[in-house]
Amino acid sequence: QVQLVESGGGLVQPGGSLRLSCTASGSMFSITEMGWYRQAPGKERESVADITNGGITNYRDSVKGRFAISRDNAKNTVYLQMNSLKPEDTAVYYCNMWIFNQYHQTNNYWGQGTQVTVSS
């Protein structure tokens, strides 16, 4: 079984920073794309950033220049560095990974979610 465990969420003032981490464990052959999503109350879950196994990154327009996604393949971990945080960034953040198993089947996995609250 594959499990994604997130950490790094919390309460921060506007303009502050947080660094989210997500580590995968279990039966894995390889990890392809990694990404971060978020969901605010009453809103649909939205993509924040993603990174391919080749290191190509993509960000939603509202976080460009403020957030940075990175990965450490040796640790099966994806990070999201969040700077210059705004109240509208408040949401539950979920990591997501596409992972190949030993039979070379691709499956999608989600982390448990971590709350990020940006408030004065």
Disulfide bonds with the S-S distance in Angstrom:
Cys22-Cys95 1.92
